[in-house]
Amino acid sequence: MLEPYLFAELDKKKTQAREKGVDVISLSIGDPDLPTPKEIQDVAKEALTHPENHRYPDYAGSEKFRKAASVWMKRRFGIELDPEREIVSLIGSKEGIFNTSFVLAQNDDAILCPEPGYPVYAISARLAGAEPSFMPLLKENGFLPELSSIPGQVARKAVAMWINYPNNPTGAVASEDFLKQAIEFAHENDLVLCSDAAYSEICFDGYKAPSILELPGAMDVAVEFHSMSKSYNMTGWRVGFVAGRADVVQALAQYKSNMDSGVFGAVQDAAIRAMELWPAPVSEVCRVYKRRRDILVSALEKAGFVPGRPLATFYIWMKVPGGNDKEFCERLIDEVGVLATPGSGFGPSGIGYVRFSLTVHDDRLQQAAERICTMDIVG
């Protein structure tokens, strides 16, 4: 039986608490509260008047969209990509991530998944008939998987390996050395390296996230998933793209042509404008999240917590006093009306941690921090 989706369950908790009259401040789900930039909205409104956008879109994305994505990858990462063969549009990167398991895996194959990690990696593997094989992300390793510890028989059975940097939920970033190791591992074990880069643009303090596709040998083994959701506050629009190794990208396009009818044309037009506007709107988004990061981290540190100060994403990953993350989160919602995500929901290595999202207005974030700090929980 399919397990309940973590964030759907958290949404239920929020609804139940509000029905009881609790003033809930939700720091659980990574859904930006900032508006989609007006210029992007305006393009979408105009695109609604175009008759061609009222018909079925191209399955793989319009030629304009794929070209815009290739231009953006060149501007952002210096990567030359063929928009016809090496880029396909997605109905949000979650859809592409989910369907990739069905493209690559058969029964009894293995897919290497980070844990704690985005639940869709493992859920989609199981639904595709494959076995998720977990790679622990531990603080002592900088929340990077220790590739040398993966058993040989597991590596040989694996058809794909997921990496996600900047990382959800830990906020960790990956060095170029680690990415090179991951590429080498994929070559040695004849597997597809799948890079979830949804947070590549949410970076602070001078840090600039790389693309796996920048590095030598990557195009032979890797595909990378990009999303408009976090960078441009377009979570509800459902648009992104996958880029990289041509045969995998084309296989995903063929699979999707049997599953969906592509991204609505007006949404593609809006996404094109978003990529053209880069980096201006993204720079503003990063300024907001950096400010919020500093608000929450400073308040938590003052109260005696040790939250860390991540270089990327809009999450704070914090070890909880006493080590019981579920109990900690229950007390948060019951005692002070703050909803957070227990780390164990992302996998066993997340036990004892909590994830806070920075996707609420500064005033509410400050209020949440003050509420948390009133609890008698710092040991």
Summary of the structure (lengths in Angstrom):
residues: 379
radius of gyration: 20.5
end to end distance: 39.3
largest distance: 62.8
contacts: 1315
relative contact order: 0.17
helix: 47%
strand: 15%
